[in-house]
Amino acid sequence: QVQLVESGGGAVQAGGSLRLSCAASGRTFSLYAMGWFRQAPGKERVFVAAINRSGGSTYFADSVKGRFTISRDNAKNTMYLQMNMLKPEDTAVYFCAAGQWYYSNFDRSSAYDYWGQGTQVTVSS
């Protein structure tokens, strides 16, 4: 079992920045590939970014490429999502997730076994 807790969400104006954190506890953090997903009101949960176990490979949805970065610190059992140049369409609940994928399916919810409770990000224009 892995427990995941997100933090760092909040309200920001368009063009601003936020850094989300995902703290993991339970089984060894470095055994899991990690991802961020988001869900806007009335919409399905969608992929945002993912990172492999070592942190050496990262993946992004087209909508956030060049604005968001993902990283992890295995010594601190924590993953991060740095969000810059935020837009109103980035408004959503952001979820972190842990899974067993290796080189594919990182953008699919089904590839993840554990999820956090989510943190709200609101971007105003």
PyMOL commands that set and color helices and strands:
alter all, ss='L'
color gray80, all
select helices_A, chain A and resi 29-31+88-90+109-111
alter helices_A, ss='H'
color red, helices_A
select strands_A, chain A and resi 2-7+10-13+18-26+33-39+45-51+58-60+68-73+78-83+92-99+112-115+119-124
alter strands_A, ss='S'
color yellow, strands_A
deselect
rebuild
show_as cartoon
